[in-house]
Amino acid sequence: MRISRIYHPGALHSDQELELTSDASNHVANVLRSKVGQPVVLFNGDGNEYSGEFIDVSKRKVRVQIDAKLSISLESPLSIHLGQGISRGDRMDLVLQKSVELGVTEITPLITERCGVKLDAQRWQKKHAQWQKIIIAACEQCGRNVIPTLHMPTEFQAWVNQSTPALRLTLHPRAEKSFRHTAVGSDGVRLLIGPEGGFSDQELYQTEQGGFHTVQLGPRVLRTETAAITAISALQAIYGDL
């Protein structure tokens, strides 16, 4: 029997009885159809997980008794901050989900010149909340007990010009170097991926001025979601834990 992993905001500790959030309760009772007495694992992002069992399961309320705190880390030794050009539809959702599974540390959605999504500040807040739920669900699925930081959508130039000790990398099919020939150190990587239509000439110039090095994943032009997933996989295979 597969043991459910559930995110719960707030403090957790051994010998604690608690009620899950309404969203989690609905998922446990009506989607997973869990029963009283079944085991469960909770996590809150503090790097630990907490084992317990369901002690009350109804359609609107689920209670859990925690019995132990477990220090289990699945975090990669390689720190990756993904700057992802925002794309339309489920492409952005896919990148967020898979990058979490692959071990990224931070994610910043980037508003670029060719960004296909134009929203006001209030709607960006709602989009950020939606993306946060995707990230948490990915952590529940893949076993991570640390939730990657999701920053608010940021203007491209502001992010590119941020000071960082990390190695700055972006993709180009005609770059001279591959990931294998980069010098990734203990400060990790700041990885820049363009949107569906790619970067404008002005943005490419800004990446050069911002100290980004171009690397290639082969001679073919990849879709934005393919580029992000493949680049993170390559970095983790060479410098991380894949």
Accessible surface in RSA format (square Angstrom, percent):
REM  Atomic radii and reference values for relative SASA: ProtOr
REM  Chains: A
REM  Algorithm: Lee & Richards
REM  Probe-radius: 1.40
REM  Slices: 20
REM RES _ NUM      All-atoms   Total-Side   Main-Chain    Non-polar    All polar
REM                ABS   REL    ABS   REL    ABS   REL    ABS   REL    ABS   REL
RES MET A   1   167.64  86.8  84.83  56.1  82.81 197.2  82.01  69.7  85.63 113.4
RES ARG A   2   195.99  82.3 165.64  84.4  30.35  72.3  80.74 110.3 115.25  69.8
RES ILE A   3    79.98  45.5  68.34  50.9  11.63  28.0  68.97  49.7  11.00  29.9
RES SER A   4    22.85  19.3  15.19  20.3   7.66  17.6   8.17  17.4  14.68  20.6
RES ARG A   5    43.32  18.2  32.06  16.3  11.26  26.8  29.84  40.8  13.48   8.2
RES ILE A   6     6.87   3.9   6.87   5.1   0.00   0.0   6.87   5.0   0.00   0.0
RES TYR A   7    47.80  22.3  42.67  24.3   5.13  13.3  17.23  12.9  30.57  37.7
RES HIS A   8    22.30  12.2  22.30  15.5   0.00   0.0   6.56   6.8  15.75  18.3
RES PRO A   9    65.39  47.7  56.99  51.9   8.40  30.5  58.35  48.2   7.05  43.8
RES GLY A  10    50.48  62.3   0.00   N/A  50.48  62.3  39.89 109.5  10.59  23.7
RES ALA A  11    85.00  78.1  62.39  96.3  22.61  51.4  68.78  96.9  16.21  43.0
RES LEU A  12    13.28   7.4   0.00   0.0  13.28  33.4   0.00   0.0  13.28  35.7
RES HIS A  13    99.86  54.6  98.82  68.7   1.04   2.7  72.71  74.9  27.15  31.6
RES SER A  14    45.44  38.4  35.02  46.7  10.42  24.0  24.16  51.4  21.28  29.8
RES ASP A  15   118.23  82.8  95.27  94.8  22.97  54.3  28.31  66.6  89.92  89.7
RES GLN A  16    32.71  18.3  29.82  21.8   2.89   6.9   9.66  20.6  23.05  17.5
RES GLU A  17    91.24  52.4  68.23  51.6  23.01  54.8  17.05  33.0  74.19  60.6
RES LEU A  18    14.11   7.9  10.16   7.3   3.95   9.9  14.11   9.9   0.00   0.0
RES GLU A  19    80.44  46.2  65.20  49.3  15.24  36.3  16.28  31.5  64.16  52.4
RES LEU A  20     5.81   3.2   0.06   0.0   5.75  14.5   0.07   0.0   5.74  15.5
RES THR A  21    53.29  37.9  43.87  44.5   9.43  22.5  46.54  62.5   6.76  10.2
RES SER A  22    90.67  76.6  74.93 100.0  15.74  36.2  51.00 108.6  39.67  55.6
RES ASP A  23    97.95  68.6  90.06  89.6   7.89  18.7  34.23  80.6  63.72  63.5
RES ALA A  24    13.80  12.7   6.87  10.6   6.93  15.8  13.30  18.7   0.50   1.3
RES SER A  25     1.41   1.2   1.41   1.9   0.00   0.0   0.66   1.4   0.75   1.0
RES ASN A  26    75.37  52.0  74.77  72.3   0.60   1.4  16.19  39.0  59.18  57.2
RES HIS A  27    74.52  40.7  74.36  51.7   0.16   0.4  46.08  47.5  28.44  33.1
RES VAL A  28     0.00   0.0   0.00   0.0   0.00   0.0   0.00   0.0   0.00   0.0
RES ALA A  29    14.75  13.6   3.45   5.3  11.29  25.7   3.60   5.1  11.15  29.5
RES ASN A  30    57.36  39.6  43.44  42.0  13.92  33.5  22.10  53.2  35.25  34.1
RES VAL A  31    92.80  61.1  68.97  62.4  23.83  57.4  72.53  63.0  20.27  55.0
RES LEU A  32    75.66  42.1  49.08  35.1  26.57  66.8  52.57  36.9  23.09  62.1
RES ARG A  33   166.66  70.0 157.55  80.3   9.11  21.7  48.48  66.3 118.18  71.6
RES SER A  34     7.58   6.4   3.67   4.9   3.91   9.0   0.85   1.8   6.72   9.4
RES LYS A  35   129.40  63.1 128.41  78.8   1.00   2.4  78.84  71.0  50.56  53.9
RES VAL A  36    94.22  62.0  71.25  64.5  22.96  55.3  71.25  61.9  22.96  62.3
RES GLY A  37    42.46  52.4   0.00   N/A  42.46  52.4  23.58  64.7  18.88  42.3
RES GLN A  38    53.98  30.2  52.07  38.1   1.91   4.6  14.82  31.5  39.16  29.7
RES PRO A  39    46.82  34.1  43.41  39.6   3.41  12.4  43.76  36.1   3.06  19.0
RES VAL A  40     1.08   0.7   0.09   0.1   0.99   2.4   0.09   0.1   0.99   2.7
RES VAL A  41    17.71  11.7  17.71  16.0   0.00   0.0  17.71  15.4   0.00   0.0
RES LEU A  42     0.40   0.2   0.40   0.3   0.00   0.0   0.40   0.3   0.00   0.0
RES PHE A  43     0.00   0.0   0.00   0.0   0.00   0.0   0.00   0.0   0.00   0.0
RES ASN A  44    29.70  20.5  12.71  12.3  16.99  40.9   1.86   4.5  27.84  26.9
RES GLY A  45    24.00  29.6   0.00   N/A  24.00  29.6   5.66  15.5  18.34  41.1
RES ASP A  46    77.25  54.1  40.75  40.6  36.49  86.3  41.65  98.0  35.60  35.5
RES GLY A  47    19.36  23.9   0.00   N/A  19.36  23.9  12.12  33.3   7.24  16.2
RES ASN A  48    21.85  15.1  21.85  21.1   0.00   0.0   0.00   0.0  21.85  21.1
RES GLU A  49    20.31  11.7  20.31  15.4   0.00   0.0   0.00   0.0  20.31  16.6
RES TYR A  50     3.59   1.7   3.32   1.9   0.27   0.7   0.01   0.0   3.58   4.4
RES SER A  51    27.10  22.9  27.10  36.2   0.00   0.0  21.50  45.8   5.59   7.8
RES GLY A  52     5.88   7.2   0.00   N/A   5.88   7.2   0.32   0.9   5.56  12.5
RES GLU A  53    76.08  43.7  76.08  57.6   0.00   0.0  12.41  24.0  63.67  52.0
RES PHE A  54     1.34   0.7   1.09   0.7   0.25   0.7   1.09   0.7   0.25   0.7
RES ILE A  55    59.43  33.8  39.15  29.2  20.28  48.9  40.06  28.8  19.37  52.6
RES ASP A  56    48.17  33.7  47.42  47.2   0.75   1.8  13.81  32.5  34.36  34.3
RES VAL A  57    36.27  23.9  11.21  10.2  25.06  60.4  11.21   9.7  25.06  68.0
RES SER A  58    50.05  42.3  41.36  55.2   8.69  20.0  44.42  94.6   5.63   7.9
RES LYS A  59   164.20  80.1 155.02  95.1   9.18  21.9  97.43  87.7  66.77  71.1
RES ARG A  60   218.89  91.9 197.58 100.7  21.31  50.7  74.09 101.3 144.80  87.8
RES LYS A  61    82.41  40.2  82.33  50.5   0.08   0.2  32.11  28.9  50.30  53.6
RES VAL A  62     0.00   0.0   0.00   0.0   0.00   0.0   0.00   0.0   0.00   0.0
RES ARG A  63    59.37  24.9  59.37  30.3   0.00   0.0  15.48  21.2  43.90  26.6
RES VAL A  64     0.16   0.1   0.16   0.1   0.00   0.0   0.16   0.1   0.00   0.0
RES GLN A  65    55.76  31.2  55.35  40.4   0.42   1.0  26.94  57.3  28.82  21.9
RES ILE A  66     0.27   0.2   0.08   0.1   0.18   0.4   0.08   0.1   0.18   0.5
RES ASP A  67    85.96  60.2  66.92  66.6  19.04  45.0  34.84  82.0  51.12  51.0
RES ALA A  68    33.94  31.2  31.68  48.9   2.26   5.1  33.94  47.8   0.00   0.0
RES LYS A  69   111.75  54.5  88.29  54.2  23.45  55.8  36.54  32.9  75.21  80.1
RES LEU A  70    68.67  38.2  66.28  47.4   2.39   6.0  68.67  48.2   0.00   0.0
RES SER A  71    98.20  83.0  63.53  84.8  34.67  79.9  41.04  87.4  57.16  80.1
RES ILE A  72    68.98  39.3  65.10  48.5   3.88   9.3  68.28  49.2   0.70   1.9
RES SER A  73    86.90  73.4  54.94  73.3  31.96  73.6  43.85  93.4  43.05  60.3
RES LEU A  74    93.78  52.2  72.68  52.0  21.10  53.0  79.52  55.8  14.26  38.4
RES GLU A  75    58.94  33.8  37.67  28.5  21.27  50.6  28.72  55.5  30.22  24.7
RES SER A  76    20.56  17.4   1.67   2.2  18.89  43.5   1.67   3.6  18.89  26.5
RES PRO A  77   108.51  79.1  64.07  58.4  44.44 161.5  77.53  64.0  30.98 192.5
RES LEU A  78     7.99   4.5   5.15   3.7   2.85   7.2   7.33   5.1   0.66   1.8
RES SER A  79    48.00  40.6  44.04  58.8   3.95   9.1  26.72  56.9  21.28  29.8
RES ILE A  80     0.00   0.0   0.00   0.0   0.00   0.0   0.00   0.0   0.00   0.0
RES HIS A  81    18.28  10.0  18.11  12.6   0.17   0.4  15.02  15.5   3.26   3.8
RES LEU A  82     0.00   0.0   0.00   0.0   0.00   0.0   0.00   0.0   0.00   0.0
RES GLY A  83     0.00   0.0   0.00   N/A   0.00   0.0   0.00   0.0   0.00   0.0
RES GLN A  84     0.06   0.0   0.06   0.0   0.00   0.0   0.00   0.0   0.06   0.0
RES GLY A  85     0.00   0.0   0.00   N/A   0.00   0.0   0.00   0.0   0.00   0.0
RES ILE A  86     0.33   0.2   0.33   0.2   0.00   0.0   0.33   0.2   0.00   0.0
RES SER A  87     3.55   3.0   0.05   0.1   3.51   8.1   0.41   0.9   3.14   4.4
RES ARG A  88   134.69  56.6 133.23  67.9   1.46   3.5  37.69  51.5  96.99  58.8
RES GLY A  89    65.51  80.8   0.00   N/A  65.51  80.8  42.84 117.6  22.67  50.8
RES ASP A  90   107.33  75.2 102.10 101.6   5.24  12.4  34.53  81.3  72.81  72.6
RES ARG A  91    69.63  29.2  68.46  34.9   1.17   2.8   9.39  12.8  60.24  36.5
RES MET A  92     2.39   1.2   2.36   1.6   0.03   0.1   2.32   2.0   0.06   0.1
RES ASP A  93    37.20  26.1  36.41  36.2   0.79   1.9  13.01  30.6  24.19  24.1
RES LEU A  94    69.11  38.5  65.13  46.6   3.98  10.0  68.80  48.3   0.31   0.8
RES VAL A  95     0.16   0.1   0.16   0.1   0.00   0.0   0.16   0.1   0.00   0.0
RES LEU A  96     0.00   0.0   0.00   0.0   0.00   0.0   0.00   0.0   0.00   0.0
RES GLN A  97    67.13  37.5  67.13  49.1   0.00   0.0   2.24   4.8  64.89  49.2
RES LYS A  98    65.23  31.8  65.12  40.0   0.12   0.3  30.43  27.4  34.80  37.1
RES SER A  99     0.04   0.0   0.04   0.1   0.00   0.0   0.04   0.1   0.00   0.0
RES VAL A 100     0.00   0.0   0.00   0.0   0.00   0.0   0.00   0.0   0.00   0.0
RES GLU A 101    63.93  36.7  39.04  29.5  24.89  59.3   8.92  17.3  55.00  44.9
RES LEU A 102    35.69  19.9  30.03  21.5   5.66  14.2  32.58  22.9   3.11   8.4
RES GLY A 103    11.99  14.8   0.00   N/A  11.99  14.8   9.14  25.1   2.85   6.4
RES VAL A 104     0.00   0.0   0.00   0.0   0.00   0.0   0.00   0.0   0.00   0.0
RES THR A 105    55.26  39.3  53.63  54.4   1.63   3.9  46.27  62.1   8.99  13.6
RES GLU A 106    51.54  29.6  51.54  39.0   0.00   0.0   5.65  10.9  45.89  37.5
RES ILE A 107     0.00   0.0   0.00   0.0   0.00   0.0   0.00   0.0   0.00   0.0
RES THR A 108     2.79   2.0   2.79   2.8   0.00   0.0   1.35   1.8   1.44   2.2
RES PRO A 109     0.00   0.0   0.00   0.0   0.00   0.0   0.00   0.0   0.00   0.0
RES LEU A 110     0.00   0.0   0.00   0.0   0.00   0.0   0.00   0.0   0.00   0.0
RES ILE A 111    31.47  17.9  29.11  21.7   2.36   5.7  29.11  21.0   2.36   6.4
RES THR A 112     5.05   3.6   0.00   0.0   5.05  12.0   2.76   3.7   2.28   3.5
RES GLU A 113   105.03  60.3  74.81  56.6  30.22  72.0  43.04  83.2  62.00  50.6
RES ARG A 114   121.30  50.9 100.87  51.4  20.43  48.6  36.66  50.1  84.65  51.3
RES CYS A 115     4.25   3.2   0.00   0.0   4.25  10.0   0.00   0.0   4.25   4.6
RES GLY A 116    36.11  44.5   0.00   N/A  36.11  44.5  15.48  42.5  20.63  46.2
RES VAL A 117    24.39  16.1  21.27  19.3   3.12   7.5  24.06  20.9   0.33   0.9
RES LYS A 118   138.42  67.5 113.62  69.7  24.80  59.1  98.06  88.3  40.36  43.0
RES LEU A 119    38.36  21.4  14.84  10.6  23.52  59.1  19.43  13.6  18.93  50.9
RES ASP A 120    84.46  59.2  71.62  71.3  12.84  30.4  44.38 104.4  40.08  40.0
RES ALA A 121    81.07  74.5  68.55 105.8  12.52  28.5  73.49 103.5   7.58  20.1
RES GLN A 122   123.96  69.3 117.13  85.6   6.83  16.3  37.69  80.2  86.27  65.4
RES ARG A 123   132.31  55.6 130.43  66.5   1.88   4.5  33.14  45.3  99.17  60.1
RES TRP A 124    23.60   9.5  23.60  11.4   0.00   0.0  17.34   9.2   6.26  10.2
RES GLN A 125   106.88  59.8 103.08  75.3   3.80   9.0  33.17  70.6  73.71  55.9
RES LYS A 126   137.49  67.1 128.03  78.6   9.46  22.5  81.81  73.6  55.68  59.3
RES LYS A 127    55.89  27.3  53.50  32.8   2.38   5.7  14.83  13.3  41.06  43.7
RES HIS A 128    34.20  18.7  34.20  23.8   0.00   0.0  24.44  25.2   9.76  11.4
RES ALA A 129    51.89  47.7  46.77  72.2   5.11  11.6  51.35  72.3   0.54   1.4
RES GLN A 130    75.99  42.5  71.02  51.9   4.97  11.8  33.93  72.2  42.06  31.9
RES TRP A 131     4.74   1.9   4.74   2.3   0.00   0.0   3.18   1.7   1.56   2.5
RES GLN A 132    48.11  26.9  48.11  35.2   0.00   0.0  26.33  56.0  21.78  16.5
RES LYS A 133   131.96  64.4 126.43  77.6   5.53  13.2  81.49  73.4  50.47  53.8
RES ILE A 134    35.93  20.4  32.00  23.8   3.93   9.5  35.16  25.3   0.77   2.1
RES ILE A 135     0.00   0.0   0.00   0.0   0.00   0.0   0.00   0.0   0.00   0.0
RES ILE A 136    29.19  16.6  29.19  21.7   0.00   0.0  29.19  21.0   0.00   0.0
RES ALA A 137    52.67  48.4  47.14  72.7   5.53  12.6  48.02  67.6   4.65  12.3
RES ALA A 138     3.14   2.9   0.00   0.0   3.14   7.1   2.80   3.9   0.34   0.9
RES CYS A 139     0.00   0.0   0.00   0.0   0.00   0.0   0.00   0.0   0.00   0.0
RES GLU A 140    42.64  24.5  39.25  29.7   3.39   8.1   7.16  13.9  35.48  29.0
RES GLN A 141   105.00  58.7  87.73  64.1  17.28  41.1  44.85  95.5  60.15  45.6
RES CYS A 142    37.11  28.1  12.23  13.6  24.88  58.5  17.52  44.4  19.58  21.1
RES GLY A 143    11.87  14.6   0.00   N/A  11.87  14.6  10.40  28.6   1.47   3.3
RES ARG A 144     9.36   3.9   9.36   4.8   0.00   0.0   7.10   9.7   2.26   1.4
RES ASN A 145     2.02   1.4   1.16   1.1   0.86   2.1   1.16   2.8   0.86   0.8
RES VAL A 146    57.38  37.8  57.38  51.9   0.00   0.0  57.38  49.9   0.00   0.0
RES ILE A 147    32.90  18.7  17.94  13.4  14.96  36.1  17.94  12.9  14.96  40.6
RES PRO A 148     3.37   2.5   0.00   0.0   3.37  12.2   1.91   1.6   1.46   9.1
RES THR A 149    68.76  48.9  61.63  62.5   7.13  17.0  35.93  48.3  32.82  49.6
RES LEU A 150    14.26   7.9   0.00   0.0  14.26  35.8   0.00   0.0  14.26  38.4
RES HIS A 151    64.14  35.1  60.09  41.8   4.05  10.3  42.09  43.4  22.05  25.7
RES MET A 152    72.18  37.4  67.31  44.5   4.87  11.6  63.70  54.2   8.48  11.2
RES PRO A 153    20.39  14.9   1.13   1.0  19.26  70.0   1.13   0.9  19.26 119.7
RES THR A 154    30.27  21.5  26.13  26.5   4.13   9.8  17.84  24.0  12.43  18.8
RES GLU A 155   104.60  60.1 102.02  77.2   2.57   6.1  49.10  95.0  55.50  45.3
RES PHE A 156     6.89   3.4   6.13   3.8   0.76   2.0   6.13   3.7   0.76   2.2
RES GLN A 157    95.18  53.2  93.43  68.3   1.75   4.2  21.53  45.8  73.65  55.9
RES ALA A 158    54.47  50.1  39.64  61.2  14.83  33.7  49.23  69.3   5.24  13.9
RES TRP A 159     1.03   0.4   0.98   0.5   0.05   0.1   0.98   0.5   0.05   0.1
RES VAL A 160     1.67   1.1   0.00   0.0   1.67   4.0   0.00   0.0   1.67   4.5
RES ASN A 161    88.89  61.3  59.69  57.7  29.20  70.3  27.98  67.3  60.91  58.9
RES GLN A 162    72.01  40.3  63.76  46.6   8.25  19.6  30.42  64.7  41.59  31.5
RES SER A 163   113.66  96.0  81.65 109.0  32.01  73.7  49.00 104.3  64.66  90.6
RES THR A 164    22.34  15.9   9.17   9.3  13.17  31.4   4.77   6.4  17.56  26.5
RES PRO A 165   110.53  80.6  79.36  72.3  31.17 113.3  91.79  75.8  18.74 116.5
RES ALA A 166    13.52  12.4   9.30  14.4   4.21   9.6   9.32  13.1   4.19  11.1
RES LEU A 167    38.82  21.6  30.96  22.1   7.86  19.8  36.49  25.6   2.32   6.3
RES ARG A 168    51.89  21.8  50.10  25.5   1.79   4.3   0.41   0.6  51.48  31.2
RES LEU A 169     0.44   0.2   0.44   0.3   0.00   0.0   0.44   0.3   0.00   0.0
RES THR A 170     5.69   4.0   5.69   5.8   0.00   0.0   3.56   4.8   2.13   3.2
RES LEU A 171    43.91  24.5  24.62  17.6  19.29  48.5  24.70  17.3  19.21  51.7
RES HIS A 172    52.93  28.9  51.60  35.9   1.34   3.4  28.66  29.5  24.27  28.2
RES PRO A 173    41.62  30.3  29.59  27.0  12.04  43.8  32.23  26.6   9.40  58.4
RES ARG A 174   189.44  79.5 162.07  82.6  27.37  65.2  76.74 104.9 112.70  68.3
RES ALA A 175    15.53  14.3   0.00   0.0  15.53  35.3   6.21   8.8   9.32  24.7
RES GLU A 176   176.31 101.2 136.65 103.4  39.66  94.4  57.77 111.7 118.54  96.8
RES LYS A 177   119.52  58.3 117.74  72.2   1.78   4.2  66.36  59.7  53.16  56.6
RES SER A 178    30.24  25.6  29.00  38.7   1.24   2.9  24.73  52.7   5.51   7.7
RES PHE A 179     4.55   2.3   3.84   2.4   0.71   1.8   3.84   2.3   0.71   2.0
RES ARG A 180   166.45  69.9 148.27  75.6  18.18  43.3  50.05  68.4 116.40  70.5
RES HIS A 181   125.22  68.4 105.35  73.2  19.87  50.8  81.47  84.0  43.75  50.9
RES THR A 182    20.66  14.7   5.58   5.7  15.07  35.9  10.74  14.4   9.92  15.0
RES ALA A 183    92.24  84.8  67.57 104.3  24.67  56.1  76.53 107.8  15.71  41.6
RES VAL A 184    25.97  17.1   1.81   1.6  24.16  58.2   2.05   1.8  23.92  64.9
RES GLY A 185    48.33  59.6   0.00   N/A  48.33  59.6  38.01 104.3  10.32  23.1
RES SER A 186   122.71 103.7  75.65 101.0  47.07 108.4  59.25 126.2  63.47  88.9
RES ASP A 187    81.33  57.0  64.16  63.9  17.17  40.6  10.49  24.7  70.84  70.7
RES GLY A 188     1.79   2.2   0.00   N/A   1.79   2.2   0.97   2.7   0.82   1.8
RES VAL A 189     1.69   1.1   0.00   0.0   1.69   4.1   0.00   0.0   1.69   4.6
RES ARG A 190    18.10   7.6  18.10   9.2   0.00   0.0   0.78   1.1  17.32  10.5
RES LEU A 191     0.00   0.0   0.00   0.0   0.00   0.0   0.00   0.0   0.00   0.0
RES LEU A 192     0.15   0.1   0.00   0.0   0.15   0.4   0.00   0.0   0.15   0.4
RES ILE A 193     3.61   2.1   1.79   1.3   1.82   4.4   3.61   2.6   0.00   0.0
RES GLY A 194    14.64  18.1   0.00   N/A  14.64  18.1   5.67  15.5   8.98  20.1
RES PRO A 195     6.30   4.6   0.67   0.6   5.63  20.5   0.67   0.6   5.63  35.0
RES GLU A 196    64.19  36.9  31.20  23.6  32.99  78.6  24.74  47.8  39.45  32.2
RES GLY A 197    45.71  56.4   0.00   N/A  45.71  56.4  30.42  83.5  15.29  34.2
RES GLY A 198    27.28  33.6   0.00   N/A  27.28  33.6  26.53  72.8   0.75   1.7
RES PHE A 199    26.55  13.3  13.27   8.2  13.27  34.5  13.27   8.0  13.27  38.0
RES SER A 200    11.51   9.7  11.46  15.3   0.04   0.1  11.51  24.5   0.00   0.0
RES ASP A 201   121.93  85.4 112.23 111.7   9.70  22.9  38.70  91.1  83.23  83.0
RES GLN A 202    95.11  53.2  89.75  65.6   5.37  12.8  36.46  77.6  58.66  44.5
RES GLU A 203     4.10   2.4   4.10   3.1   0.00   0.0   2.48   4.8   1.61   1.3
RES LEU A 204    65.85  36.7  65.53  46.9   0.31   0.8  65.53  46.0   0.31   0.8
RES TYR A 205   119.10  55.6 116.13  66.1   2.97   7.7  81.59  61.3  37.51  46.2
RES GLN A 206    25.58  14.3  24.07  17.6   1.51   3.6  10.31  21.9  15.27  11.6
RES THR A 207     4.49   3.2   4.49   4.6   0.00   0.0   0.34   0.5   4.15   6.3
RES GLU A 208   115.44  66.3  96.07  72.7  19.37  46.1  31.81  61.5  83.63  68.3
RES GLN A 209   121.48  67.9  88.10  64.4  33.38  79.5  26.82  57.1  94.66  71.8
RES GLY A 210    14.18  17.5   0.00   N/A  14.18  17.5   9.25  25.4   4.93  11.0
RES GLY A 211    35.26  43.5   0.00   N/A  35.26  43.5  31.01  85.1   4.25   9.5
RES PHE A 212    13.46   6.7   0.00   0.0  13.46  35.0   0.00   0.0  13.46  38.5
RES HIS A 213   102.82  56.2  98.93  68.8   3.89  10.0  61.73  63.6  41.08  47.8
RES THR A 214    61.36  43.6  50.13  50.8  11.23  26.8  27.84  37.4  33.52  50.7
RES VAL A 215     0.91   0.6   0.91   0.8   0.00   0.0   0.91   0.8   0.00   0.0
RES GLN A 216    45.97  25.7  43.43  31.7   2.54   6.0   2.19   4.7  43.77  33.2
RES LEU A 217    46.43  25.9  16.83  12.0  29.60  74.4  24.31  17.1  22.12  59.5
RES GLY A 218    18.26  22.5   0.00   N/A  18.26  22.5  15.33  42.1   2.93   6.6
RES PRO A 219   102.85  75.0  82.34  75.1  20.51  74.6  84.11  69.4  18.74 116.5
RES ARG A 220   164.82  69.2 154.49  78.8  10.33  24.6  74.10 101.3  90.71  55.0
RES VAL A 221   128.69  84.7  99.59  90.2  29.10  70.1 101.36  88.1  27.33  74.1
RES LEU A 222    58.36  32.5  36.72  26.3  21.64  54.4  39.29  27.6  19.07  51.3
RES ARG A 223   137.10  57.6 126.13  64.3  10.97  26.1  67.22  91.9  69.88  42.4
RES THR A 224     9.26   6.6   1.30   1.3   7.96  19.0   5.53   7.4   3.73   5.6
RES GLU A 225    21.47  12.3  21.47  16.2   0.00   0.0   6.71  13.0  14.76  12.0
RES THR A 226    55.69  39.6  51.78  52.5   3.91   9.3  38.45  51.6  17.24  26.1
RES ALA A 227     8.73   8.0   8.73  13.5   0.00   0.0   8.73  12.3   0.00   0.0
RES ALA A 228     0.22   0.2   0.22   0.3   0.00   0.0   0.22   0.3   0.00   0.0
RES ILE A 229    45.11  25.7  45.09  33.6   0.02   0.0  45.11  32.5   0.00   0.0
RES THR A 230    52.00  37.0  48.76  49.4   3.24   7.7  39.23  52.7  12.77  19.3
RES ALA A 231     0.00   0.0   0.00   0.0   0.00   0.0   0.00   0.0   0.00   0.0
RES ILE A 232     0.14   0.1   0.14   0.1   0.00   0.0   0.14   0.1   0.00   0.0
RES SER A 233    33.42  28.2  32.50  43.4   0.91   2.1  24.65  52.5   8.77  12.3
RES ALA A 234    22.96  21.1  15.15  23.4   7.81  17.8  22.51  31.7   0.45   1.2
RES LEU A 235     0.00   0.0   0.00   0.0   0.00   0.0   0.00   0.0   0.00   0.0
RES GLN A 236     0.04   0.0   0.04   0.0   0.00   0.0   0.00   0.0   0.04   0.0
RES ALA A 237    61.64  56.7  37.94  58.5  23.70  53.9  37.94  53.4  23.70  62.8
RES ILE A 238    54.32  30.9  22.76  17.0  31.56  76.1  27.37  19.7  26.94  73.1
RES TYR A 239    61.05  28.5  36.56  20.8  24.49  63.7  41.58  31.2  19.48  24.0
RES GLY A 240    23.85  29.4   0.00   N/A  23.85  29.4   0.00   0.0  23.85  53.4
RES ASP A 241    82.10  57.5  47.79  47.6  34.31  81.1  32.70  76.9  49.41  49.3
RES LEU A 242   117.34  65.4  64.49  46.1  52.85 132.9  94.70  66.5  22.65  60.9
END  Absolute sums over single chains surface
CHAIN  1 A    12234.5       9664.1       2570.5       6344.4       5890.1
END  Absolute sums over all chains
TOTAL         12234.5       9664.1       2570.5       6344.4       5890.1
